[in-house]
Amino acid sequence: MTEDPPQTPLRADTRLAQVGRAGARAHGFVNPPLVRGSTVLHASCADRAAAGGHRLEQALVYGLLGTPTHFALEDAIAEIEGGTRCQIVSSGLAACTLPLMAYLKAGDHCLMPDSVYGPTRHFCDTVLAGLRITTTYYPPTLDPAALALMFRPTTRVLFLESPGSHTFEMQDVPGLAEAAHARGVKVLMDNTWGIHFFQPFAHGVDVSIQALTKYVGGHSDVLLGAITTRAEEDWERVRGTALAFGQYASPDDCWLALRGVRTLSVRLYHQMESGIRVARWFSERPEVQTVLHPALPGAPGHAIWQRDYTGACSLFGVVFQPDISAESMVAMIDALTLFGIGASWGGYESLALPTTGTIRRTASAPLAGPAARFHIGLEDPADLIADLTQAFSRLRRA
C-alpha cells in the first residue's frame, strides 16, 4: 500500500484566499453568508445542551457568543498571525484594553512602552489606575537587559507596540519577550502595523492585538479589533473576559472584514511599495530631518525591521528640520489635495496628520522639529509626490 505524498504547506497568499470558506469544491456560493441574530432556536432542551450551553468554544446558542460570520473571520485572523484562536471585538481600542483586563487585577503592575497608542495610555492612566493597577512607561528602544531591571514582583504584563505610535520606534520583540517569560510575565503586543508581515508568536508574543479597522477592513468603513493568542488557555482567558464584558462586534462589519482579507496581501504589497517610494522622496528633501519609516535603509530601527519583518505597511512619520515652523507645516498639510486629514490609516486613501507634541514620560522622544504622520493609499505615488511637491512651497523657516 502506497502512502500519500506529503502535502506542501500552502503559502500565505493561498491561505488568505482559502481560510474561513467551506472549500473550493463545496457546493454553494463562494463567500460564507452574513449571519445576523440574537436568538438561536433548538429542537429540544437536550439539543441546546449538546450545542454547548455557555461554554467558551464556538457554540451556536446565543448571538452574543458569535455567529458563523464571526467564527470565519476569527479563523482567518488566527491564520494570518499564526495563532491558535482569535476573539473578535468591537474596535481596535477594545482589542488593546480587553487583554489588559484579562491579565491584570488590583495590586498588579504593567510595563507599557512610552510610544504606545494614545487611547491605550489613557486607559492605563484612568481605568487601570482606578482599579489600583500600576503602569510604568519604559523607553520603547530599551534593550532586554535594561528592561529586566524594571520588572517587579507584581509585574504581570509586558505590553509591546512595534513600531510605536507616531514615532515608529522598533522594539526587540524576541529579546524583550524572553526577559518577560523568564519572570512569568505575559507578553501582549499591538501588531496592527506588522499585520501580515510580522509573525508575533514566532517571536515570543503570547497575545497579539490587531485593529482590523485598518488594513483588514481596507476601505475605511468598519470598526473592528482582534485578539489572537498563542495558547488555548490564553484564548479561554481572553474569551471569558470578552463574554463577561459583553463584547460584541457587528456581523455586518465582520463580513466586510472577511471580504477585505481576500485582497489584503495585494493591497499591502502595493501600498508598501508606494509608501517606500514616497518615504524616499521625503528623505531627499532638505526641509526634512528624519523619515521614520523602519523599512527605509538608514532610518531608525531599520536593522530590527530587516531581521524580524517580511514587509512593511504604508504608515510612517516625517520629522522636519528644527527651523521649519510648526505653523507652516500645518499650512503645507492644509495645501495637500490628494491627502485627507484624518486619524485612521490602512484604508485605500492617503492621509496626513500633524503629530508634534507627542506625549512622553521618558526622555526618549526623537522629535527635534515639527512632525507629521503620513499614510499612503492606493493612489499613484507619482501623483502623491506631485501633490507633496506643490504643498512644500508653504514650508517656512521659523
Backbone hydrogen bonds in HBPLUS format (Angstrom, degrees):
<---DONOR---> <-ACCEPTOR-->    atom                        ^
c    i                          cat <-CA-CA->   ^        H-A-AA   ^      H-
h    n   atom  resd res      DA  || num        DHA   H-A  angle D-A-AA Bond
n    s   type  num  typ     dist DA aas  dist angle  dist       angle   num
A0014-THR N   A0011-ARG O   3.10 MM   3  5.50 120.5  2.47 107.5 121.7     1
A0015-ARG N   A0011-ARG O   3.04 MM   4  6.36 157.8  2.09 156.1 163.2     2
A0016-LEU N   A0012-ALA O   3.01 MM   4  6.32 155.1  2.07 153.6 160.0     3
A0017-ALA N   A0013-ASP O   3.26 MM   4  6.50 142.3  2.41 137.5 146.5     4
A0017-ALA N   A0014-THR O   3.15 MM   3  5.19 125.5  2.46  95.3 109.1     5
A0018-GLN N   A0014-THR O   3.13 MM   4  6.35 133.4  2.36 142.2 154.6     6
A0018-GLN N   A0015-ARG O   3.12 MM   3  5.11 132.9  2.35  96.2 109.1     7
A0019-VAL N   A0015-ARG O   2.85 MM   4  5.68 164.1  1.87 162.5 163.2     8
A0026-ALA N   A0023-GLY O   3.32 MM   3  5.21 163.4  2.35 100.9 105.7     9
A0063-GLY N   A0038-SER O   2.73 MM  25  4.06 160.1  1.77 136.2 136.0    10
A0048-ARG N   A0044-SER O   3.04 MM   4  6.39 152.5  2.12 146.3 153.8    11
A0049-ALA N   A0045-CYS O   2.94 MM   4  6.22 159.4  1.98 149.9 155.2    12
A0050-ALA N   A0046-ALA O   2.96 MM   4  6.16 151.9  2.04 143.9 151.9    13
A0051-ALA N   A0047-ASP O   2.99 MM   4  6.20 131.0  2.24 137.7 150.4    14
A0051-ALA N   A0048-ARG O   3.06 MM   3  5.02 130.6  2.31  93.6 107.2    15
A0052-GLY N   A0049-ALA O   3.26 MM   3  5.66 159.7  2.31 106.1 112.1    16
A0055-ARG N   A0052-GLY O   2.91 MM   3  5.56 164.7  1.94 145.4 150.6    17
A0059-ALA N   A0057-GLU O   2.73 MM   2  5.68 109.0  2.24 120.7 104.1    18
A0065-LEU N   A0062-TYR O   3.03 MM   3  5.80 151.1  2.11 123.5 130.6    19
A0066-GLY N   A0063-GLY O   2.88 MM   3  5.26 159.9  1.92 113.6 120.1    20
A0070-HIS N   A0067-THR O   2.96 MM   3  5.23 115.9  2.39 106.5 121.3    21
A0071-PHE N   A0067-THR O   2.99 MM   4  6.33 166.3  2.01 160.1 164.0    22
A0072-ALA N   A0068-PRO O   3.01 MM   4  6.07 154.6  2.08 141.0 146.6    23
A0073-LEU N   A0069-THR O   3.28 MM   4  6.52 160.7  2.32 145.7 150.1    24
A0074-GLU N   A0070-HIS O   2.90 MM   4  6.17 161.4  1.93 156.3 162.2    25
A0075-ASP N   A0071-PHE O   2.93 MM   4  6.13 157.2  1.98 147.7 153.4    26
A0076-ALA N   A0072-ALA O   3.06 MM   4  6.30 150.6  2.15 140.8 148.9    27
A0077-ILE N   A0073-LEU O   2.95 MM   4  6.25 161.1  1.99 157.8 161.3    28
A0078-ALA N   A0074-GLU O   3.01 MM   4  6.15 165.2  2.04 150.6 155.0    29
A0079-GLU N   A0075-ASP O   3.03 MM   4  6.17 146.2  2.15 138.8 148.1    30
A0080-ILE N   A0076-ALA O   2.97 MM   4  6.29 152.6  2.05 146.7 153.9    31
A0081-GLU N   A0077-ILE O   3.07 MM   4  6.30 160.7  2.11 155.1 158.5    32
A0082-GLY N   A0078-ALA O   2.94 MM   4  5.79 117.3  2.35 135.5 149.6    33
A0083-GLY N   A0078-ALA O   2.92 MM   5  4.84 144.0  2.05 141.8 147.0    34
A0084-THR N   A0229-THR O   2.79 MM 145  5.83 166.3  1.80 165.9 170.8    35
A0229-THR N   A0085-ARG O   2.98 MM 144  5.72 160.4  2.02 160.4 165.3    36
A0087-GLN N   A0227-ILE O   2.78 MM 140  5.13 153.3  1.85 141.0 150.0    37
A0227-ILE N   A0087-GLN O   2.90 MM 140  5.13 150.7  1.99 140.8 150.5    38
A0089-VAL N   A0225-GLY O   2.87 MM 136  5.00 169.3  1.88 134.7 137.6    39
A0225-GLY N   A0089-VAL O   3.05 MM 136  5.00 158.3  2.10 130.1 126.6    40
A0095-ALA N   A0091-SER O   3.12 MM   4  6.42 144.8  2.25 139.2 148.8    41
A0096-CYS N   A0092-GLY O   3.15 MM   4  6.51 132.6  2.38 138.3 150.7    42
A0096-CYS N   A0093-LEU O   2.98 MM   3  5.04 130.7  2.23  97.1 110.8    43
A0097-THR N   A0093-LEU O   2.94 MM   4  6.23 160.9  1.98 157.1 161.9    44
A0098-LEU N   A0094-ALA O   2.95 MM   4  5.69 164.8  1.97 146.2 150.5    45
A0101-MET N   A0097-THR O   3.13 MM   4  6.51 152.0  2.21 151.1 158.7    46
A0102-ALA N   A0098-LEU O   2.96 MM   4  6.25 139.2  2.13 142.8 155.3    47
A0103-TYR N   A0099-PRO O   3.09 MM   4  6.29 143.2  2.23 147.6 154.2    48
A0104-LEU N   A0100-LEU O   3.04 MM   4  5.85 130.9  2.29 145.4 155.3    49
A0108-ASP N   A0105-LYS O   2.98 MM   3  5.70 157.1  2.04 149.0 150.5    50
A0107-GLY N   A0132-ARG O   2.82 MM  25  5.74 169.7  1.83 139.2 142.8    51
A0134-THR N   A0108-ASP O   3.00 MM  26  6.37 154.7  2.06 163.9 159.0    52
A0109-HIS N   A0154-THR O   2.94 MM  45  5.38 147.3  2.05 134.4 127.7    53
A0156-ARG N   A0109-HIS O   2.93 MM  47  6.04 159.4  1.98 167.3 162.7    54
A0110-CYS N   A0134-THR O   2.79 MM  24  6.19 151.8  1.87 158.5 168.2    55
A0136-THR N   A0110-CYS O   2.93 MM  26  6.34 160.8  1.97 166.0 172.3    56
A0111-LEU N   A0157-VAL O   3.00 MM  46  6.34 167.4  2.02 159.6 163.0    57
A0159-PHE N   A0111-LEU O   2.87 MM  48  6.04 172.2  1.88 168.4 171.1    58
A0112-MET N   A0136-THR O   2.90 MM  24  6.05 171.0  1.90 158.0 160.1    59
A0138-TYR N   A0112-MET O   2.91 MM  26  6.19 149.7  2.00 142.8 152.7    60
A0116-VAL N   A0113-PRO O   3.13 MM   3  5.48 151.9  2.21 122.2 121.2    61
A0114-ASP N   A0138-TYR O   2.87 MM  24  5.47 151.2  1.95 158.6 152.4    62
A0165-SER N   A0115-SER O   2.96 MM  50  5.69 130.9  2.21 155.0 158.2    63
A0120-THR N   A0117-TYR O   2.96 MM   3  5.46 128.1  2.23 114.1 128.0    64
A0121-ARG N   A0117-TYR O   3.14 MM   4  6.51 154.7  2.20 152.3 160.1    65
A0122-HIS N   A0118-GLY O   2.94 MM   4  6.27 157.5  1.99 153.3 160.1    66
A0123-PHE N   A0119-PRO O   3.00 MM   4  6.18 152.6  2.08 140.3 146.9    67
A0124-CYS N   A0120-THR O   3.08 MM   4  6.40 155.7  2.15 148.1 154.0    68
A0125-ASP N   A0121-ARG O   2.93 MM   4  6.20 158.6  1.98 153.9 160.0    69
A0126-THR N   A0122-HIS O   2.97 MM   4  6.03 130.8  2.22 144.4 156.0    70
A0127-VAL N   A0123-PHE O   2.96 MM   4  5.30 114.9  2.39 126.4 142.9    71
A0128-LEU N   A0123-PHE O   3.08 MM   5  6.47 165.2  2.11 154.6 159.3    72
A0129-ALA N   A0124-CYS O   3.13 MM   5  6.22 131.0  2.38 138.3 150.8    73
A0130-GLY N   A0126-THR O   2.93 MM   4  5.94 148.9  2.03 139.7 148.3    74
A0131-LEU N   A0127-VAL O   3.15 MM   4  6.45 126.5  2.45 138.9 152.6    75
A0131-LEU N   A0128-LEU O   3.01 MM   3  5.07 138.1  2.19  98.4 110.8    76
A0133-ILE N   A0128-LEU O   2.91 MM   5  5.10 158.7  1.96 147.0 146.7    77
A0132-ARG N   A0129-ALA O   3.04 MM   3  5.04 158.1  2.09 108.9 111.4    78
A0142-LEU N   A0139-PRO O   3.03 MM   3  5.47 158.5  2.08 125.0 125.1    79
A0147-LEU N   A0143-ASP O   2.94 MM   4  6.19 161.4  1.98 159.2 165.5    80
A0148-ALA N   A0144-PRO O   2.92 MM   4  6.03 148.9  2.01 144.9 152.7    81
A0149-LEU N   A0146-ALA O   3.22 MM   3  5.60 143.6  2.36 105.2 114.1    82
A0150-MET N   A0147-LEU O   2.78 MM   3  5.33 159.8  1.82 120.5 127.6    83
A0151-PHE N   A0148-ALA O   3.46 MM   3  5.69 162.0  2.50 104.3 109.1    84
A0155-THR N   A0152-ARG O   3.09 MM   3  5.09 167.1  2.11 107.4 111.4    85
A0186-LYS N   A0156-ARG O   3.08 MM  30  6.21 155.2  2.14 146.7 141.3    86
A0158-LEU N   A0186-LYS O   2.84 MM  28  6.17 161.3  1.88 169.4 174.2    87
A0188-LEU N   A0158-LEU O   2.94 MM  30  6.22 160.6  1.98 153.9 160.4    88
A0160-LEU N   A0188-LEU O   2.74 MM  28  6.13 147.3  1.85 149.1 160.4    89
A0190-ASP N   A0160-LEU O   2.87 MM  30  6.29 158.8  1.91 156.3 157.1    90
A0164-GLY N   A0169-GLU O   2.96 MM   5  5.01 134.7  2.17 120.7 134.2    91
A0168-PHE N   A0164-GLY O   2.87 MM   4  4.33 140.1  2.03 128.5 126.0    92
A0167-THR N   A0165-SER O   2.74 MM   2  5.63 143.9  1.87  97.9  92.2    93
A0173-VAL N   A0171-GLN O   2.92 MM   2  5.46 126.0  2.22 107.7  91.6    94
A0176-LEU N   A0172-ASP O   2.92 MM   4  6.05 169.1  1.93 166.2 169.9    95
A0177-ALA N   A0173-VAL O   2.87 MM   4  5.87 161.2  1.90 154.6 160.0    96
A0178-GLU N   A0174-PRO O   3.03 MM   4  6.15 153.8  2.10 142.8 149.6    97
A0179-ALA N   A0175-GLY O   3.12 MM   4  6.38 156.2  2.18 144.9 150.8    98
A0180-ALA N   A0176-LEU O   3.01 MM   4  6.29 151.6  2.09 145.6 153.4    99
A0181-HIS N   A0177-ALA O   2.87 MM   4  6.09 169.1  1.89 156.7 159.1   100
A0182-ALA N   A0178-GLU O   3.07 MM   4  6.18 146.2  2.19 143.8 151.9   101
A0183-ARG N   A0180-ALA O   2.93 MM   3  5.41 152.9  2.00 111.8 120.6   102
A0185-VAL N   A0180-ALA O   2.99 MM   5  4.95 166.6  2.01 137.1 133.9   103
A0184-GLY N   A0181-HIS O   3.08 MM   3  4.81 169.6  2.09 103.5 105.8   104
A0206-ASP N   A0187-VAL O   2.96 MM  19  5.23 152.2  2.04 137.3 146.2   105
A0207-VAL N   A0187-VAL O   3.12 MM  20  6.50 155.0  2.19 156.0 158.7   106
A0189-MET N   A0207-VAL O   2.93 MM  18  6.37 153.0  2.01 163.4 171.9   107
A0209-ILE N   A0189-MET O   2.76 MM  20  5.90 153.4  1.83 166.9 165.7   108
A0191-ASN N   A0209-ILE O   2.78 MM  18  5.60 152.6  1.85 148.3 155.9   109
A0195-ILE N   A0191-ASN O   2.85 MM   4  5.80 158.9  1.89 160.0 164.5   110
A0197-PHE N   A0194-GLY O   2.57 MM   3  5.19 149.7  1.66 163.1 160.6   111
A0310-THR N   A0197-PHE O   2.98 MM 113  4.97 160.3  2.02 139.3 145.8   112
A0203-HIS N   A0200-PRO O   3.03 MM   3  5.21 149.9  2.12 101.6 111.2   113
A0205-VAL N   A0200-PRO O   3.09 MM   5  5.34 163.9  2.11 144.6 139.6   114
A0230-ARG N   A0206-ASP O   2.96 MM  24  5.26 150.7  2.04 156.2 153.9   115
A0208-SER N   A0228-THR O   2.76 MM  20  5.13 163.5  1.79 156.9 161.2   116
A0228-THR N   A0208-SER O   2.87 MM  20  5.13 165.7  1.89 154.7 157.7   117
A0210-GLN N   A0226-ALA O   2.94 MM  16  5.09 155.0  2.00 152.0 153.0   118
A0226-ALA N   A0210-GLN O   2.88 MM  16  5.09 153.7  1.95 148.9 151.6   119
A0214-LYS N   A0211-ALA O   3.09 MM   3  5.95 166.2  2.11 122.2 124.8   120
A0212-LEU N   A0224-LEU O   2.99 MM  12  5.06 116.4  2.41 114.7 127.7   121
A0217-GLY N   A0212-LEU O   2.90 MM   5  5.88 144.0  2.03 161.4 168.2   122
A0218-GLY N   A0214-LYS O   2.85 MM   4  5.88 166.3  1.87 157.7 158.5   123
A0234-ASP N   A0231-ALA O   3.18 MM   3  5.37 126.7  2.48  99.2 112.3   124
A0235-TRP N   A0231-ALA O   3.15 MM   4  6.54 154.6  2.22 147.7 155.0   125
A0236-GLU N   A0232-GLU O   2.96 MM   4  6.28 156.9  2.01 153.3 159.4   126
A0237-ARG N   A0233-GLU O   3.15 MM   4  6.33 148.2  2.25 136.4 144.2   127
A0238-VAL N   A0234-ASP O   2.95 MM   4  6.23 165.4  1.98 154.7 158.1   128
A0239-ARG N   A0235-TRP O   2.71 MM   4  5.74 167.5  1.72 156.4 160.9   129
A0240-GLY N   A0236-GLU O   2.88 MM   4  5.84 157.2  1.93 136.9 143.6   130
A0241-THR N   A0237-ARG O   3.09 MM   4  6.26 153.5  2.16 141.8 148.5   131
A0242-ALA N   A0238-VAL O   2.91 MM   4  6.16 158.2  1.96 152.0 158.3   132
A0243-LEU N   A0239-ARG O   3.01 MM   4  6.28 159.5  2.05 151.8 156.5   133
A0244-ALA N   A0240-GLY O   2.98 MM   4  6.12 152.8  2.05 141.4 149.4   134
A0245-PHE N   A0241-THR O   2.99 MM   4  6.20 145.1  2.11 147.4 155.7   135
A0247-GLN N   A0242-ALA O   2.85 MM   5  5.09 160.5  1.88 159.1 156.0   136
A0246-GLY N   A0243-LEU O   3.07 MM   3  4.88 152.3  2.14  97.2 105.7   137
A0254-CYS N   A0250-SER O   3.00 MM   4  6.34 154.8  2.06 148.7 156.6   138
A0255-TRP N   A0251-PRO O   2.88 MM   4  6.05 154.1  1.95 144.3 150.5   139
A0256-LEU N   A0252-ASP O   3.05 MM   4  6.35 157.4  2.10 146.6 152.5   140
A0257-ALA N   A0253-ASP O   2.86 MM   4  6.10 156.2  1.92 148.8 155.7   141
A0258-LEU N   A0254-CYS O   2.85 MM   4  6.07 154.0  1.92 148.2 155.3   142
A0259-ARG N   A0255-TRP O   3.02 MM   4  6.30 148.9  2.12 143.0 151.2   143
A0260-GLY N   A0256-LEU O   2.93 MM   4  6.25 147.0  2.04 141.0 150.8   144
A0261-VAL N   A0257-ALA O   2.98 MM   4  6.33 136.7  2.17 144.0 155.3   145
A0262-ARG N   A0259-ARG O   3.19 MM   3  5.64 137.3  2.38 107.1 116.7   146
A0263-THR N   A0260-GLY O   3.24 MM   3  5.70 138.3  2.42 109.3 118.6   147
A0264-LEU N   A0261-VAL O   3.19 MM   3  4.89 158.7  2.24  98.5 104.9   148
A0267-ARG N   A0263-THR O   3.08 MM   4  6.26 168.9  2.09 161.8 164.7   149
A0268-LEU N   A0264-LEU O   2.86 MM   4  6.01 164.6  1.89 156.4 161.5   150
A0269-TYR N   A0265-SER O   3.02 MM   4  6.15 172.7  2.03 155.3 156.5   151
A0270-HIS N   A0266-VAL O   3.13 MM   4  6.21 160.1  2.17 144.3 150.3   152
A0271-GLN N   A0267-ARG O   2.84 MM   4  5.96 168.3  1.86 155.3 158.9   153
A0272-MET N   A0268-LEU O   2.74 MM   4  5.85 147.4  1.85 146.1 156.3   154
A0273-GLU N   A0269-TYR O   3.09 MM   4  6.25 168.6  2.10 147.9 149.6   155
A0274-SER N   A0270-HIS O   3.07 MM   4  6.34 162.5  2.11 148.9 154.1   156
A0275-GLY N   A0271-GLN O   2.76 MM   4  5.78 156.0  1.81 143.9 151.4   157
A0276-ILE N   A0272-MET O   2.93 MM   4  6.18 161.4  1.97 156.2 159.9   158
A0277-ARG N   A0273-GLU O   3.08 MM   4  6.24 155.3  2.14 142.9 150.0   159
A0278-VAL N   A0274-SER O   2.97 MM   4  6.24 161.1  2.00 153.1 157.4   160
A0279-ALA N   A0275-GLY O   2.83 MM   4  5.98 157.4  1.88 147.3 154.8   161
A0280-ARG N   A0276-ILE O   2.89 MM   4  6.05 153.8  1.96 146.2 152.2   162
A0281-TRP N   A0277-ARG O   3.17 MM   4  6.48 150.8  2.26 139.8 147.4   163
A0282-PHE N   A0278-VAL O   3.02 MM   4  6.42 158.0  2.06 152.3 157.3   164
A0283-SER N   A0279-ALA O   2.97 MM   4  6.27 156.6  2.03 148.0 154.5   165
A0284-GLU N   A0280-ARG O   3.21 MM   4  6.46 128.5  2.49 141.9 153.6   166
A0284-GLU N   A0281-TRP O   3.17 MM   3  5.37 143.8  2.30 102.3 112.5   167
A0285-ARG N   A0282-PHE O   3.03 MM   3  5.37 164.1  2.05 114.1 119.2   168
A0288-VAL N   A0285-ARG O   3.17 MM   3  5.61 162.1  2.20 113.7 119.1   169
A0321-GLN N   A0287-GLU O   2.87 MM  34  5.66 164.8  1.89 149.5 147.1   170
A0289-GLN N   A0319-VAL O   2.80 MM  30  5.65 147.5  1.91 141.5 152.4   171
A0290-THR N   A0319-VAL O   3.10 MM  29  5.10 162.1  2.13 138.7 144.0   172
A0319-VAL N   A0290-THR O   2.81 MM  29  5.10 178.7  1.81 165.8 165.6   173
A0292-LEU N   A0317-GLY O   2.71 MM  25  4.67 153.6  1.78 132.5 139.3   174
A0317-GLY N   A0292-LEU O   3.17 MM  25  4.67 167.7  2.18 118.9 121.8   175
A0296-LEU N   A0293-HIS O   2.89 MM   3  5.53 167.2  1.91 129.0 133.3   176
A0299-ALA N   A0296-LEU O   2.91 MM   3  5.48 162.3  1.94 144.6 147.1   177
A0302-HIS N   A0299-ALA O   3.16 MM   3  5.59 153.7  2.24 141.6 138.2   178
A0305-TRP N   A0301-GLY O   3.09 MM   4  6.35 167.3  2.10 157.3 161.2   179
A0306-GLN N   A0302-HIS O   2.85 MM   4  6.02 161.8  1.88 152.9 157.8   180
A0307-ARG N   A0303-ALA O   3.05 MM   4  6.21 144.4  2.19 139.1 148.3   181
A0308-ASP N   A0304-ILE O   2.95 MM   4  6.07 161.5  1.99 159.9 163.3   182
A0309-TYR N   A0305-TRP O   2.92 MM   4  5.26 158.0  1.97 147.4 150.4   183
A0376-ILE N   A0314-SER O   2.99 MM  62  5.35 161.2  2.03 145.6 151.1   184
A0316-PHE N   A0374-PHE O   3.02 MM  58  5.61 160.8  2.06 157.1 163.2   185
A0374-PHE N   A0316-PHE O   2.85 MM  58  5.61 168.7  1.86 167.1 171.0   186
A0318-VAL N   A0372-ALA O   2.83 MM  54  5.42 153.9  1.90 163.5 168.7   187
A0372-ALA N   A0318-VAL O   2.97 MM  54  5.42 151.9  2.05 148.9 158.0   188
A0320-PHE N   A0370-PRO O   2.84 MM  50  5.53 171.5  1.85 173.8 172.5   189
A0324-ILE N   A0321-GLN O   2.96 MM   3  5.51 167.2  1.98 124.1 126.5   190
A0398-ALA N   A0323-ASP O   2.30 MM  75  5.03 159.7  1.33 148.2 156.0   191
A0325-SER N   A0396-ARG O   2.99 MM  71  6.12 164.9  2.01 161.8 165.4   192
A0329-MET N   A0325-SER O   3.14 MM   4  6.49 148.2  2.25 144.6 153.6   193
A0330-VAL N   A0326-ALA O   3.06 MM   4  6.35 156.4  2.12 147.7 153.1   194
A0331-ALA N   A0327-GLU O   2.99 MM   4  6.27 151.7  2.07 140.4 148.7   195
A0332-MET N   A0328-SER O   2.82 MM   4  6.06 145.7  1.94 141.7 150.9   196
A0333-ILE N   A0329-MET O   3.01 MM   4  6.37 158.2  2.06 149.2 154.0   197
A0334-ASP N   A0330-VAL O   2.90 MM   4  6.17 157.9  1.95 149.9 156.4   198
A0335-ALA N   A0331-ALA O   3.01 MM   4  6.19 132.7  2.25 136.7 148.6   199
A0335-ALA N   A0332-MET O   3.07 MM   3  5.09 130.3  2.32  95.0 108.6   200
A0336-LEU N   A0333-ILE O   3.19 MM   3  5.43 157.2  2.25 106.3 113.1   201
A0340-GLY N   A0350-SER O   2.93 MM  10  6.28 165.5  1.95 146.1 141.2   202
A0352-ALA N   A0340-GLY O   2.82 MM  12  6.22 144.7  1.95 162.8 174.6   203
A0378-LEU N   A0348-TYR O   2.80 MM  30  5.22 166.5  1.81 140.9 136.5   204
A0351-LEU N   A0375-HIS O   2.89 MM  24  4.97 151.7  1.97 134.2 142.6   205
A0375-HIS N   A0351-LEU O   2.92 MM  24  4.97 165.6  1.94 138.6 141.3   206
A0353-LEU N   A0373-ARG O   2.96 MM  20  5.23 140.3  2.12 148.0 156.4   207
A0373-ARG N   A0353-LEU O   2.75 MM  20  5.23 163.9  1.77 152.1 156.4   208
A0355-THR N   A0371-ALA O   2.94 MM  16  5.43 175.3  1.94 126.8 128.3   209
A0383-ASP N   A0380-ASP O   3.01 MM   3  5.47 126.7  2.31 110.2 122.8   210
A0384-LEU N   A0380-ASP O   3.19 MM   4  6.59 154.5  2.26 148.6 156.3   211
A0385-ILE N   A0381-PRO O   2.87 MM   4  6.07 160.0  1.91 151.4 155.9   212
A0386-ALA N   A0382-ALA O   3.02 MM   4  6.21 153.4  2.10 140.8 148.1   213
A0387-ASP N   A0383-ASP O   2.97 MM   4  6.20 153.0  2.04 144.5 151.8   214
A0388-LEU N   A0384-LEU O   2.90 MM   4  6.20 156.2  1.96 149.0 155.6   215
A0389-THR N   A0385-ILE O   2.85 MM   4  6.02 153.7  1.91 147.0 154.6   216
A0390-GLN N   A0386-ALA O   3.14 MM   4  6.42 162.0  2.17 149.4 152.0   217
A0391-ALA N   A0387-ASP O   3.10 MM   4  6.29 152.9  2.18 143.4 151.4   218
A0392-PHE N   A0388-LEU O   2.88 MM   4  6.01 141.4  2.03 149.5 158.9   219
A0394-ARG N   A0391-ALA O   2.99 MM   3  5.87 168.9  2.00 124.8 128.2   220
A0395-LEU N   A0392-PHE O   3.07 MM   3  5.48 162.2  2.11 112.7 118.2   221
